[in-house]
């Protein structure tokens, strides 16, 4: 839906890719919007390991965020060019993610317990699988036959060592996926990073067998927590390009042929020390004493569930 063409020869990419492109609404294609928040990235040098990592705390650094007048989808406009997005994710190395893996194992275990009610076994594809944490749990603890797609070269290499299945490094539209070859496809905290999520949903729809399940989680931009926090909501970040609500994500899934089976709030489990570190961007004078107290009480490595109502999961079915 970009106004500027993204079809470029490899030899032209470096010179021809513009830093930003104006886009129409990724949901309805309209070009009428209101500005929700102005550009706050303000020409900062972009560092993939700072601005494109799962553990980034570059909160409040983002391009202009708008809301579509026609369908109410919230998205970044202008946004980085799609090739730039792909190149940045390919270069990412997120070692902090490895350090915080225990909380993610617990989070993914709970997600799989929910998912297995709909698809108890079969072939599973995780899009944006990162270092393969979810895939390893799905394979070893739940018995799925797993494979993944991951843009980061660093993360994909780690994921390949952890599972029996294959991991494609790159976007899903370039992956060698068999039409109708999967019983379930998952997309955990990824869809908000995609320049044109409808294209990826279309590819996922094709990858599923009839009756197959698509599980997708993301942040709810219309949640009570997001509304209370306003511009200080932590998920307003440069790497997040589309901000869904439960209504707008469900509508996009329906437009691409899916039937919505379930929508639930998502619980994320993290170490106490990691949760406290997230305060650094807002109140370092509080986070440092809290971190010291957690260490003194010997609870820094304990995991706790965080459920603020602004992360949700949709279970959708291919008819």
Phi, psi and omega per residue, in radians:
X1 nan 0.152 -3.106
X2 -1.281 2.544 3.094
X3 -1.318 -0.539 3.068
X4 -1.612 2.407 -3.128
X5 -1.147 2.443 3.093
X6 -1.888 0.182 3.114
X7 -1.580 1.812 -3.036
X8 -2.259 2.478 3.000
X9 -1.239 2.605 -3.112
X10 -0.956 -0.713 -3.099
X11 -1.193 -0.331 -3.102
X12 -1.663 -0.190 -2.920
X13 -1.030 -0.863 -3.034
X14 -1.040 -0.763 -3.072
X15 -1.424 -0.571 -2.933
X16 -1.648 -0.399 -3.073
X17 -1.225 2.067 3.106
X18 -1.308 2.684 -3.133
X19 -1.148 -0.568 3.140
X20 -2.414 2.693 3.063
X21 -2.361 2.459 3.017
X22 -1.347 2.430 -3.079
X23 -2.295 2.665 2.971
X24 -1.447 2.973 -3.114
X25 -1.030 2.199 -3.123
X26 -1.165 -0.258 3.137
X27 -1.657 -0.963 -3.021
X28 -1.908 -0.177 3.111
X29 1.454 0.032 3.139
X30 -1.261 2.809 -3.126
X31 -2.189 0.546 3.100
X32 -2.069 2.159 -3.054
X33 -2.615 2.894 2.965
X34 -2.018 2.550 3.128
X35 -1.397 2.109 3.084
X36 -1.483 -0.799 3.108
X37 -2.463 2.409 3.116
X38 -1.270 2.977 3.100
X39 -1.070 2.144 3.109
X40 -2.068 0.094 3.056
X41 -1.360 -0.616 2.909
X42 0.920 0.788 3.023
X43 1.269 0.265 3.103
X44 -1.076 2.552 3.024
X45 -1.161 2.291 -3.076
X46 -1.523 2.203 3.108
X47 -2.052 1.978 -3.112
X48 -0.926 -0.642 -3.100
X49 -1.343 -0.140 3.060
X50 -1.842 -0.807 -2.986
X51 -1.744 -0.115 -3.081
X52 -2.245 0.426 3.130
X53 -1.854 2.660 3.132
X54 -1.100 -0.489 -3.092
X55 -1.740 0.233 -3.138
X56 -1.076 2.493 2.999
X57 -2.097 0.568 3.090
X58 -1.411 0.966 -3.101
X59 -1.181 2.509 3.097
X60 1.405 -0.056 3.077
X61 -1.723 1.881 -3.062
X62 -2.787 2.811 3.022
X63 -1.322 -3.044 -3.124
X64 -1.149 2.308 -3.122
X65 -1.950 2.238 -3.063
X66 -2.173 2.878 3.089
X67 -2.185 2.211 -3.106
X68 -1.132 2.292 3.117
X69 -1.246 -0.396 -3.054
X70 -1.543 -0.776 -3.024
X71 -2.146 -0.080 3.085
X72 1.323 0.167 3.057
X73 -1.165 2.449 3.099
X74 -1.828 2.307 -3.085
X75 -2.738 2.844 3.099
X76 -1.430 2.281 3.140
X77 -2.715 2.036 0.016
X78 -1.262 2.855 3.117
X79 -2.205 2.918 3.079
X80 -1.075 2.632 3.098
X81 -1.097 2.528 -3.080
X82 -0.981 -0.680 3.135
X83 -1.156 -0.645 3.091
X84 -1.127 -0.715 3.113
X85 -1.054 -0.844 -3.139
X86 -1.073 -0.736 -3.119
X87 -1.148 -0.692 3.139
X88 -1.155 -0.743 3.116
X89 -1.192 -0.592 3.102
X90 -1.077 -0.534 -3.057
X91 -1.559 -0.154 -3.007
X92 -1.186 2.385 2.954
X93 -2.283 1.954 -3.010
X94 -1.984 1.376 -3.081
X95 -1.185 -0.457 3.107
X96 -1.100 -0.554 3.115
X97 -1.025 -0.723 -3.138
X98 -1.116 -0.723 -3.134
X99 -1.101 -0.534 -3.066
X100 -1.778 0.400 -2.974
X101 -1.200 -0.533 -3.072
X102 -1.011 -0.757 3.100
X103 -1.076 -0.628 3.140
X104 -1.257 -0.611 3.068
X105 -1.046 -0.777 3.140
X106 -1.176 -0.716 3.101
X107 -1.072 -0.832 -3.111
X108 -1.189 -0.555 3.087
X109 -1.099 -0.775 3.098
X110 -1.127 -0.692 3.112
X111 -1.119 -0.684 3.135
X112 -1.223 -0.589 3.071
X113 -1.086 -0.677 3.082
X114 -1.213 -0.815 -3.103
X115 -1.090 -0.658 -3.066
X116 -1.166 -0.261 3.042
X117 -1.189 -0.471 -3.115
X118 -1.687 -0.678 3.121
X119 -2.388 1.653 -3.047
X120 -1.284 -0.287 -3.114
X121 -2.798 3.040 3.072
X122 2.130 -2.909 -3.110
X123 -1.539 2.236 -3.054
X124 -2.157 2.322 3.069
X125 -2.051 2.168 3.086
X126 -1.856 2.040 -3.116
X127 -1.628 2.143 -3.006
X128 1.398 0.835 -2.987
X129 -1.341 -0.152 3.139
X130 0.908 -2.192 -3.055
X131 -1.521 0.147 3.017
X132 1.556 0.264 -3.120
X133 -1.028 -0.901 -3.139
X134 -1.082 -0.741 -3.120
X135 -1.098 -0.713 -3.134
X136 -1.127 -0.729 3.102
X137 -1.149 -0.758 -3.133
X138 -1.087 -0.641 -3.115
X139 -1.361 -0.873 -2.988
X140 -1.408 -0.641 -3.053
X141 -1.723 -0.403 -3.064
X142 -2.075 -0.193 3.016
X143 1.432 0.262 3.087
X144 -1.290 2.670 2.976
X145 -1.592 1.941 -2.864
X146 -1.966 2.712 2.961
X147 -2.705 2.901 -3.041
X148 -2.505 2.916 3.025
X149 -2.277 2.295 -3.074
X150 -2.647 2.222 -3.116
X151 -1.324 -0.509 -3.095
X152 -1.284 2.159 3.127
X153 -1.097 -0.713 3.135
X154 -1.082 -0.877 -3.085
X155 -1.191 -0.713 -3.136
X156 -1.071 -0.669 3.131
X157 -1.111 -0.689 3.106
X158 -1.183 -0.766 -3.116
X159 -1.048 -0.683 -3.123
X160 -1.059 -0.546 -3.117
X161 -1.352 -0.211 -2.982
X162 -1.791 -0.303 -3.048
X163 -2.251 2.871 3.107
X164 -1.422 -0.442 -3.102
X165 -1.427 -3.098 -3.100
X166 -1.591 2.728 3.041
X167 -2.297 2.027 3.102
X168 -1.523 2.289 3.088
X169 -1.677 1.944 -3.109
X170 2.525 -3.096 3.108
X171 -1.270 2.750 -3.065
X172 -1.126 -0.559 -3.116
X173 -1.165 -0.285 3.098
X174 -1.755 -0.053 -3.072
X175 -1.363 2.543 3.128
X176 -1.382 1.304 -3.058
X177 -1.750 2.305 3.120
X178 -1.362 2.271 3.102
X179 -0.990 2.200 3.115
X180 1.168 0.432 -3.020
X181 -1.592 -0.013 -3.039
X182 -2.221 2.559 3.063
X183 -1.511 -0.482 -3.136
X184 -2.637 2.435 3.033
X185 -2.183 2.365 -3.130
X186 -2.089 2.636 -3.118
X187 -2.535 1.536 -3.033
X188 -1.649 1.985 3.086
X189 0.933 0.767 -3.095
X190 -2.155 -0.621 -2.951
X191 -1.058 -0.510 3.139
X192 -1.234 -0.250 -3.138
X193 -1.587 -0.181 -2.975
X194 -1.474 2.284 3.141
X195 -1.057 -0.700 3.118
X196 -2.384 1.447 -3.007
X197 -1.065 -0.464 -3.141
X198 -1.076 -0.615 3.118
X199 -1.107 -0.767 -3.130
X200 -1.209 -0.670 3.087
X201 -1.090 -0.668 3.106
X202 -1.093 -0.738 3.114
X203 -1.140 -0.677 3.119
X204 -1.173 -0.708 3.091
X205 -1.006 -0.756 3.125
X206 -1.175 -0.533 -3.111
X207 -1.301 -0.372 -3.093
X208 -1.498 2.553 2.972
X209 -1.286 2.781 3.014
X210 -0.980 2.283 -3.074
X211 1.549 -0.096 -3.138
X212 -1.210 2.787 -3.027
X213 -1.960 2.394 3.036
X214 -2.007 2.096 3.099
X215 -1.925 2.192 -3.081
X216 -2.397 2.312 3.076
X217 -2.082 2.609 3.115
X218 -2.860 3.124 3.120
X219 -1.507 2.591 3.127
X220 -1.769 1.828 -3.068
X221 -1.224 -0.279 3.128
X222 -1.820 0.214 3.129
X223 -1.207 2.828 3.133
X224 -1.068 -0.645 -3.113
X225 -1.175 -0.737 3.109
X226 -1.100 -0.680 -3.131
X227 -1.188 -0.731 3.140
X228 -1.132 -0.736 -3.093
X229 -1.298 -0.456 -3.139
X230 1.038 -2.335 -3.099
X231 -1.170 -0.240 3.136
X232 -1.600 0.083 3.026
X233 -0.998 2.202 -2.971
X234 -1.121 -0.331 -3.057
X235 -1.472 -0.017 2.992
X236 -1.345 1.746 -3.042
X237 -2.477 2.791 -3.099
X238 -1.076 -0.566 -3.093
X239 -1.388 -0.215 -3.134
X240 -1.643 2.046 -3.002
X241 -1.791 -0.455 -3.132
X242 -2.341 2.318 -3.114
X243 -2.037 1.840 -3.078
X244 -1.545 2.756 2.815
X245 -1.917 3.031 3.087
X246 -1.065 -0.646 -3.116
X247 -1.208 -0.788 -3.063
X248 -1.273 -0.617 3.083
X249 -1.187 -0.757 3.113
X250 -1.051 -0.681 3.128
X251 -1.156 -0.730 3.115
X252 -1.106 -0.723 3.119
X253 -1.093 -0.741 3.124
X254 -1.112 -0.719 -3.135
X255 -1.099 -0.474 3.130
X256 -1.649 0.169 2.979
X257 1.818 -0.027 -3.093
X258 -1.475 2.717 2.995
X259 -1.909 2.313 -3.103
X260 -1.458 2.138 3.125
X261 -1.753 -0.520 -3.063
X262 -2.840 2.542 3.022
X263 -2.368 2.107 -3.086
X264 -2.353 2.693 3.016
X265 -1.257 2.574 -3.021
X266 -1.864 2.331 3.051
X267 -1.781 2.279 3.104
X268 -1.938 2.247 -3.134
X269 -1.788 2.239 -3.097
X270 -2.418 2.785 3.025
X271 -1.218 2.580 3.109
X272 -0.988 -0.748 -3.126
X273 -1.099 -0.647 3.126
X274 -1.198 -0.745 3.126
X275 -1.055 -0.750 3.121
X276 -1.119 -0.663 -3.126
X277 -1.103 -0.414 3.120
X278 -1.171 -0.288 3.122
X279 -1.380 -0.187 -3.080
X280 -0.974 -0.659 -3.088
X281 -1.243 -0.361 -3.080
X282 -1.870 -0.812 -3.026
X283 -2.564 1.326 -3.132
X284 -1.069 -0.452 3.129
X285 -1.210 -0.334 3.074
X286 -1.664 -0.711 -3.030
X287 -1.123 -0.672 -3.099
X288 -1.159 -0.829 3.069
X289 -1.106 -0.641 3.116
X290 -1.132 -0.697 3.111
X291 -1.100 -0.725 3.116
X292 -1.134 -0.706 3.122
X293 -1.128 -0.727 3.125
X294 -1.086 -0.675 3.104
X295 -1.182 -0.696 -3.118
X296 -1.160 -0.638 3.133
X297 -1.470 -0.054 3.119
X298 1.066 0.684 3.090
X299 -2.061 0.086 -3.054
X300 -1.052 -0.601 -3.096
X301 -1.661 0.055 3.108
X302 -1.335 2.450 3.111
X303 -1.657 2.501 3.102
X304 -2.333 2.711 3.110
X305 -1.538 2.335 3.104
X306 -2.012 2.138 -3.107
X307 -2.478 1.590 -3.084
X308 -1.731 0.100 3.095
X309 1.426 0.082 -3.090
X310 -1.947 0.180 3.006
X311 -2.176 2.268 -3.112
X312 -2.399 2.789 3.132
X313 -2.135 2.354 3.046
X314 -1.945 2.276 2.992
X315 -1.809 2.009 -3.099
X316 -2.095 2.609 -3.056
X317 -2.122 2.414 3.006
X318 -1.447 2.089 -3.094
X319 -1.046 nan nan
